[in-house]
Amino acid sequence: MRRPSLGAIFVKRSIGSEKNVHWAMMVVALICGIPLFIQVGIVLLIPLVFVIAKHTGTSLIKIGLSLITGLAVVHSLIPPHPAAMLAVSIFQADVGKTIMLALLVSLPAAAVAGPIYGTFISKRIKLEPNAELMAQFTENKQKELPGFGITLFTILLPVMLMLLATIVNLTLPETSSVRSVINFIGSPVVSLLIARRRWRLQ
């Protein structure tokens, strides 16, 4: 995830059309935000914003708003996110109904506040990216790009580990040794360290 080239690969090999990168970023934020608190999601995904902006020429505002709104609606509304689950437990609500109602509200809200509003406002406000940050995330040469498979694996591995920890916390008793092990592996720091490992590029 920390490799500057990953965002370029994500755009060129996965999305297919550069004009839709802001929509793709919203979807990524919605998926990756499920097990993450919003501040962790921002730290994890913000490199993609800079790299996609660099390689597609898309406004940082347009992509950034899509990222923030995707993470925000998941953080606020959608179980099994920890914040939403806390509200469910306090009010003793039905998790299934909460998810369905949350999706009905959150998906249109994310679309309007993210890609749609981002497209509108980016034509009126020009934001020049910070040169130092842009260089940090985009300085690698094309020949150093890893394959799409390892790119996707590196991005999703910490998310999947944290999501697994969330599911385990909902289904296994506190005394379970399996729950303890998975909670350790799925903690933000450990899962990011695992994803940071030097995996094979091809």
Secondary structure, 3 states (H helix, E strand, C coil): CCCCCHHHHHHHHHHCCHHHHHHHHHHHHHHHCCCCCHHHHHHHHHHHHHHHHHHHCCCHHHHHHHHHHHHHHHHHHCCCCHHHHHHHHHHCCCHHHHHHHHHHHHHHHHHHHHHHHHHHHHCCCCCCCCHHHHHHHHCCCHHHCCCHHHHHHHHHHHHHHHHHHHHHHHHCCCCCHHHHHHHHHCCHHHHHHHHHCCCCCC
